[in-house]
């Protein structure tokens, strides 16, 4: 047993593929806002975005406990549990007789994403060790969000050819079954790699850990409030997913109000996770060389610019450009935040720290659903989208002023 990408290439590649299936399951849910508006005749933006709220809260809570449970019981078991709970999600959406079923389906989807995506992240970090964290996380998030982008395109195409449901969700059922099958048959436990990294770290520092050592009961508060880099990462992560949640809920309604069909809407939206996914192949390893802090700051500034361009421009080409800018900003931020948290956290409590970070990051879905939905109902969708741009700008300033550089030379 050894650490490193080359030494663990087979399992690492398998986990990349599995995370693509995790991301693919999310991509089809870009249709849910339109299903609420057209199939269930919902008129309130707040009510329509309730499915994102239920998804975000559930995923955030599961992320938090996933980290702790992974440290205690192992990664593979939680990965399988995540897939078992994700398997029925497409079926619930297909047969939903009212909106409450859609909300319930997104609770299950949140559990699936909280457990399955968390485990692919933690397991890759376990395998590669400290030297290539940015690269590992870039590859992981590349697979997940490229899959989101491709399924956005596929679901839009199927919705135009057939209908909003059930046809697009048949593929969701297929991807869930494949993810579960591979996890059961092929995935191996990686928890023992943590012990090896801990031993190597202590040996290289003459028995003294290079990491902070909070008491187990204080890891949540240490990550959320006490450590400047970890707490800044939590805020930036929350804002990042607030943006993504807002885009999933409000962008389809905004573009539909401009007269675009479902295929065109999903084409524009696909550029966001598509650019995000591809560029993480570069931004993840770049953060290993250049550091984490200023990539996060610059990424959130670009996100803000892309969001404002959505509102200020018109026409499909301009909106594709704006969507791509948001994707570029997110590519700079997303794997870098995960790597920054992993830099600070000792291997022995890394799972709990990542769980805490991912709890706050994915609470961004819920916060974004509530805030953007309420603001849209009172002041309009365009104004609500603009407000989220100012939130991204504020987060960039916070990271610039509060966070320290976490990458050790």
Buried (B, 14 or more C-beta within 10 A) or exposed (E): EEBEBEBBEEBBEBBBBBBBBBBBBBBBBBBBBBBBBBBBEBEEBBBBBBBBBBBBBBBBBBBBBBBBBBBEEBBBBBBBBBBBBBBBBBBBBBEBEEBEBBBBBBBBBBBBBBBBBBBBBBBBBBBBBBEBBBBBBBBBBBBBBBBBBBBBBBBBBBBBEEBBBBBBBBBBBEBBBBBBEBBEEEBBBBBEBBEBBBEBBEEEEEEEEEBBEBEEEEBBBBBBEEBBBBBBBBBBBBBBBBBBBBBBBBBBBBBBEEEBEBBBBBBBBBBBBBBBBBBBBEBBBBBBEBBBBBBBBBBBBBBBBBBBBBBEEEEBEBBBBBBBBBBBBBBBBBBBBBBBBBBBBBBBBBBBBBBBBBBBBBBBBBBBBBBBBBBBBEEBBBEBBBBBBEBBBEBBEBBBEEBEEBBEE
